[in-house]
Amino acid sequence: MRFYAGKLLELVGILLVGVALLYGIAQDSMKLELYLGGIGGGLFVLGWWSEGRARAGDG
């Protein structure tokens, strides 16, 4: 189950980074673009870490 939760976090993180880039281009708002991009990147890394632990058999 942890594997699929990690994959879901990765997907949400990638989508959030994409939305951040599109929003930053459309609205010319670098501050919000970096904020959303950072959150998306953090979610992706959290999912990647969780997925790796699940594959290794720790969870």
N, C-alpha and C positions, 0 to 999 in steps of 0.2 A: 504493500500500500504506500509506503514511503517513496518508492520509486515513482509512482504515478503522481503523487503530490509534488515531488521535485520537478517532474516534467511540466506539470501545470504551472508551477511558479516560474519556470524558465519561459514558457509561452507567454504568460502575463507580462513578464519583464521585457521580453522582446517587443511585444505589442505596445507597451507603454513607452519604450524608447522611440519606436516609430511614430507614435502619436506626438511625442514631445518634439521630434524633428519637424513634423508637418506643421504643428502649431507654431513653433518658433519661426518657420519660414513664412507662414501665412500672416501672423500677427506681429512679426518683427519684435518678439519679446525674448531676449536672450536669458533673462533671469528665470522665467518660468520654464523655458526649454531646458536649462541646466538642472533645475530642481526636479522636473519630471524625469529627465534622463538619468539623473543620479538614483532616484527611487527605482526606476526600471532596471538599471544596472545592478542595484543591490538585490532586487528580487531575483534576477537571473542568477547571480552568484549564490544566493541562498538556496535556490533550487538545484543548482549544479552541485553544491556541496552535499545537500541532502540526498540527491540521486547517487552520488559517488559512495556515500556511506551505506546506502541500501544495497548497492551492487557488491560492496565488500563484505556484506553479511553482518554489519554492526547493528542494523536496525530492523 
